[in-house]
Amino acid sequence: MLRAVDSMPDGVEELKPEGNRHVVAHSETGHYHWLDSRRARVFRATAMLSYLHVLKEHVDLIHARENDRHETIRVPRGLYEIRRQREYTPEGWRRVED
């Protein structure tokens, strides 16, 4: 989930891209969501919370999957929270996986 914010907390860690890509969500089924690292920077606050700083006019968030995928999402310049979805199980809260 992306949510526009005005600032990010101190102490976040800037993540290094994989080539020209920042992978912002992995999946156990082998697909993932990525964006162009030349247009944005990603920072980790916790395992469930990161920040996206779009430096250019926009960055495209791409869903890398062969079939049954959603369209590319164009994210305008700005600062965003990236929140991982979670779900409750009898064992407690866990990160949502595909």
C-alpha positions, 0 to 999 in steps of 0.5 A: 500500500502506498500513502502520500506523507510529508516526511519520513522519520530519522534513522531510516536506511536507504536501500541499494537498488538491484541494477536500475531496479528497486524491488518493493514487493516480492512474492512466493509465487515468483512475481514482484513489484519494481520501479526504476531506481534512476527515478526514485529512492527507497528507504526502510524503516522496519520490516513492514514499513518503507518509504518511497521518494519519487525524484522525477515527474513520476515513476512507474510501479511495475507488476512483473508477472506473466499473467493475471497481473494488474496494470502499471501504476504511475506514481507522481513525484513526492514522498510515500509510505510503503506499508506491507499488508498483514493478516491475523492468524491463530498464531498471530499477525503475519505479513500477507503473501500471495 
